[in-house]
C-alpha cells in the first residue's frame, strides 16, 4: 500500500518535465509537502479539455453513494481494477499521474513501528499511476484521486508486500493513453533508496525528508 508520501519542494519546471504538462500553462500554486496523508488535497496531472494540466484533489476517491460509509479508497489494487465497481469506470475516463518525491512505509511491531522513506536514488520525482474523478459533495464539485498499488519488488519486500505502481517515462504516456494495467502497473524495475526516518511521521515537517537524504 501507500499511506503517506511527499512531494517535497518540487518546482514547476520539474512537474512540467516529468508529467509532460502543456507548455505555457500558468503554474499551479503547490506548496512544499513532506507528509501527505489520505483525505488531504494534493497535486496530480490529468487530461482536462484535451490538455494535460496539473490540478489538485482529495487523496481518496469520493462518490455520493459513499456518504456515511467507511471505505478505504486512497489505494487501488492493480490486479482488481477491472472488477471494481468504483475504479473500473475510471480506467476509460479518469487516468492520472501522481507525482511524489518519495513515499513512506513502516516496519516493526505495533507501538515500535519504524518509518522508512523511499525515493529514487538519482531522479527528483517518482510518478505513480492513478485514477481520478469529480463529484458533487455538499453542493461543491470535488475532485478526488487514488494511487494504484502493485506487488512489491525484491527491494521493497522486506518492508511491505505492496508498493505504488511507479511509471517510467514511456509507461506514463502508455498509461494515459489507455494501456493495460496488467502490463504497466507492475513492480518497479529499478533501484530505490530506502532510509529509516527518526521519530514519528506527523505534521508537515521538512526535517522528516531531510533525515532521509
PECORTA-V713860 format. One record per helix or strand of 2 or more residues. SS is the DSSP state (alpha for helix, beta for strand). FROM is the first residue (numbers start at 1). TO is the last residue. If there is no record, write none. Layout:
SS FROM TO
SS FROM TO
This chain:
beta 4 6
alpha 12 19
beta 36 37
beta 41 48
beta 51 59
alpha 64 66
beta 75 77
alpha 78 83
alpha 90 93
beta 95 100
beta 102 107
beta 114 120
beta 126 137
beta 140 151
alpha 154 157
beta 162 164
alpha 169 176
alpha 181 184
beta 192 196
alpha 207 210
